[in-house]
Amino acid sequence: MRALGAPCWRLLLVLLAVHRAAGARPCSPKYFGYDAIVCVCNATYCDTLDPLVLPAPGSYVKYESSKAGKRLERSEGKFQRRLCAPDVVLTVDTTQRFQRVKGFGGSITDAAAINILSLPERAQDHLLRSYFSEEAGLEYNLIRLPMASCDFSLHAYTYDDVPYDYELTHFSLRDEDTKLKASCGREQGGVECHRG
């Protein structure tokens, strides 16, 4: 997976500033070498964000993570008309509209599904809620499911390997689709993974 640069992450997290109803739970850090940490999310605990509201016009909310230990650290600011700064300068023209954002999300690949389903059910619940929940998560509302295999699959496969089968008479979903990827989905009122 290719990592996004710091300005992209900051912009993404600013865009995620929508209302949430639960209080924050701080990161439970786990150090794994190379001067890096991750926030532990398991069957008994998972960190969450403070309740969020859209910032007032002309202001923004920024969430920043770093190797130095910041984990979604919140700060606020006001947009300025002119700024001479050595860092990245983001210019926002509120009169110019190009497209609508339908939402944010992630991908459920074979590898993601295998890892999610390998967790105890309570840990699965915490993990999926940290992505999809409106109360304590990032409020993801989109999922991309790869068609057939991808670079995060255990092996290469397609849905119809028979040459010249234009009518798709040999089309068939694989176990990876029905027992892995499709078993991790969003249920009404919550998020669940069903073991196939």
DRENNUSE-621534 format. One record per residue (C-alpha): residue number from 1; residue in three letters; z, x, y. Coordinates in steps of 0.25 Angstrom, whole numbers, plus 5000, padded with zeros to 4 digits. Example, Ala and Ser with C-alpha at 12.3 -4.5 7.8 and 13.67 -1.06 7.14 Angstrom:
2
PT num residu    z    x    y
PT   1    ALA 5031 5049 4982
PT   2    SER 5029 5055 4996
This chain:
196
PT num residu    z    x    y
PT   1    MET 5000 5000 5000
PT   2    ARG 4996 5006 5014
PT   3    ALA 5008 5006 5024
PT   4    LEU 5006 5000 5038
PT   5    GLY 5009 5009 5050
PT   6    ALA 5022 5006 5058
PT   7    PRO 5015 4999 5069
PT   8    CYS 5008 4989 5059
PT   9    TRP 5022 4986 5052
PT  10    ARG 5028 4984 5066
PT  11    LEU 5017 4974 5070
PT  12    LEU 5018 4967 5057
PT  13    LEU 5033 4965 5058
PT  14    VAL 5032 4960 5072
PT  15    LEU 5022 4950 5068
PT  16    LEU 5032 4945 5057
PT  17    ALA 5042 4941 5068
PT  18    VAL 5043 4927 5064
PT  19    HIS 5056 4918 5062
PT  20    ARG 5065 4921 5050
PT  21    ALA 5078 4913 5047
PT  22    ALA 5086 4924 5040
PT  23    GLY 5095 4936 5045
PT  24    ALA 5091 4950 5042
PT  25    ARG 5096 4958 5030
PT  26    PRO 5095 4973 5032
PT  27    CYS 5087 4983 5024
PT  28    SER 5094 4988 5011
PT  29    PRO 5088 5002 5011
PT  30    LYS 5084 5010 4999
PT  31    TYR 5080 5024 5001
PT  32    PHE 5069 5029 4992
PT  33    GLY 5066 5043 4997
PT  34    TYR 5055 5048 5007
PT  35    ASP 5064 5044 5018
PT  36    ALA 5060 5029 5015
PT  37    ILE 5068 5017 5012
PT  38    VAL 5065 5003 5008
PT  39    CYS 5073 4990 5010
PT  40    VAL 5079 4985 4996
PT  41    CYS 5076 4971 4993
PT  42    ASN 5082 4967 4979
PT  43    ALA 5088 4955 4972
PT  44    THR 5101 4955 4981
PT  45    TYR 5096 4960 4995
PT  46    CYS 5083 4961 5003
PT  47    ASP 5083 4964 5018
PT  48    THR 5078 4953 5028
PT  49    LEU 5074 4953 5043
PT  50    ASP 5082 4946 5054
PT  51    PRO 5077 4932 5058
PT  52    LEU 5065 4934 5067
PT  53    VAL 5059 4926 5078
PT  54    LEU 5046 4928 5085
PT  55    PRO 5048 4937 5097
PT  56    ALA 5047 4931 5111
PT  57    PRO 5033 4932 5118
PT  58    GLY 5031 4947 5123
PT  59    SER 5041 4953 5113
PT  60    TYR 5041 4957 5099
PT  61    VAL 5050 4960 5087
PT  62    LYS 5047 4973 5079
PT  63    TYR 5052 4977 5065
PT  64    GLU 5051 4991 5061
PT  65    SER 5054 4999 5048
PT  66    SER 5054 5014 5047
PT  67    LYS 5057 5026 5038
PT  68    ALA 5069 5029 5046
PT  69    GLY 5075 5016 5041
PT  70    LYS 5071 5005 5050
PT  71    ARG 5069 4992 5042
PT  72    LEU 5062 4981 5049
PT  73    GLU 5071 4985 5061
PT  74    ARG 5069 4974 5072
PT  75    SER 5066 4977 5087
PT  76    GLU 5061 4968 5098
PT  77    GLY 5052 4972 5110
PT  78    LYS 5043 4966 5121
PT  79    PHE 5028 4969 5122
PT  80    GLN 5025 4977 5135
PT  81    ARG 5013 4976 5143
PT  82    ARG 5011 4991 5144
PT  83    LEU 5017 5002 5135
PT  84    CYS 5014 5017 5135
PT  85    ALA 5020 5021 5121
PT  86    PRO 5017 5031 5111
PT  87    ASP 5018 5021 5100
PT  88    VAL 5008 5011 5095
PT  89    VAL 5005 5001 5106
PT  90    LEU 5002 4986 5102
PT  91    THR 4995 4978 5112
PT  92    VAL 4995 4963 5110
PT  93    ASP 4986 4954 5117
PT  94    THR 4992 4940 5115
PT  95    THR 4979 4933 5121
PT  96    GLN 4970 4939 5110
PT  97    ARG 4971 4932 5096
PT  98    PHE 4963 4937 5084
PT  99    GLN 4968 4931 5072
PT 100    ARG 4980 4923 5066
PT 101    VAL 4990 4930 5057
PT 102    LYS 4992 4921 5045
PT 103    GLY 5004 4929 5040
PT 104    PHE 5009 4941 5033
PT 105    GLY 5011 4945 5019
PT 106    GLY 5009 4954 5007
PT 107    SER 5002 4956 4994
PT 108    ILE 5006 4952 4980
PT 109    THR 4999 4963 4972
PT 110    ASP 5002 4965 4957
PT 111    ALA 5011 4977 4961
PT 112    ALA 5019 4968 4971
PT 113    ALA 5020 4957 4961
PT 114    ILE 5025 4966 4950
PT 115    ASN 5035 4972 4959
PT 116    ILE 5040 4959 4964
PT 117    LEU 5041 4953 4950
PT 118    SER 5049 4965 4945
PT 119    LEU 5060 4962 4955
PT 120    PRO 5072 4953 4951
PT 121    GLU 5070 4939 4956
PT 122    ARG 5080 4940 4967
PT 123    ALA 5073 4953 4972
PT 124    GLN 5059 4946 4971
PT 125    ASP 5065 4935 4980
PT 126    HIS 5071 4944 4990
PT 127    LEU 5058 4952 4991
PT 128    LEU 5048 4940 4992
PT 129    ARG 5057 4933 5002
PT 130    SER 5057 4946 5011
PT 131    TYR 5042 4944 5012
PT 132    PHE 5040 4929 5012
PT 133    SER 5053 4923 5017
PT 134    GLU 5054 4916 5030
PT 135    GLU 5069 4918 5030
PT 136    ALA 5070 4932 5027
PT 137    GLY 5057 4938 5025
PT 138    LEU 5044 4943 5031
PT 139    GLU 5038 4929 5030
PT 140    TYR 5026 4934 5023
PT 141    ASN 5016 4922 5021
PT 142    LEU 5004 4928 5014
PT 143    ILE 5002 4935 5001
PT 144    ARG 4990 4943 4996
PT 145    LEU 4987 4942 4981
PT 146    PRO 4977 4952 4977
PT 147    MET 4966 4946 4968
PT 148    ALA 4966 4953 4955
PT 149    SER 4971 4968 4955
PT 150    CYS 4973 4977 4967
PT 151    ASP 4978 4991 4969
PT 152    PHE 4992 4986 4967
PT 153    SER 4989 4981 4953
PT 154    LEU 4993 4987 4939
PT 155    HIS 4979 4987 4935
PT 156    ALA 4965 4982 4939
PT 157    TYR 4961 4968 4936
PT 158    THR 4952 4957 4941
PT 159    TYR 4951 4942 4938
PT 160    ASP 4937 4942 4931
PT 161    ASP 4932 4955 4925
PT 162    VAL 4920 4949 4918
PT 163    PRO 4907 4954 4925
PT 164    TYR 4898 4943 4931
PT 165    ASP 4908 4932 4929
PT 166    TYR 4904 4925 4942
PT 167    GLU 4910 4911 4937
PT 168    LEU 4923 4919 4935
PT 169    THR 4925 4913 4921
PT 170    HIS 4934 4925 4917
PT 171    PHE 4942 4924 4930
PT 172    SER 4957 4925 4927
PT 173    LEU 4970 4929 4934
PT 174    ARG 4978 4940 4929
PT 175    ASP 4993 4941 4925
PT 176    GLU 4994 4950 4938
PT 177    ASP 4990 4938 4946
PT 178    THR 4998 4927 4939
PT 179    LYS 5010 4934 4934
PT 180    LEU 5012 4944 4946
PT 181    LYS 5005 4941 4959
PT 182    ALA 5005 4926 4959
PT 183    SER 5019 4925 4954
PT 184    CYS 5024 4931 4967
PT 185    GLY 5021 4920 4978
PT 186    ARG 5027 4911 4988
PT 187    GLU 5034 4899 4984
PT 188    GLN 5037 4887 4993
PT 189    GLY 5051 4890 4999
PT 190    GLY 5052 4904 4994
PT 191    VAL 5045 4916 4988
PT 192    GLU 5045 4918 4973
PT 193    CYS 5039 4927 4962
PT 194    HIS 5038 4921 4949
PT 195    ARG 5038 4930 4936
PT 196    GLY 5025 4927 4928
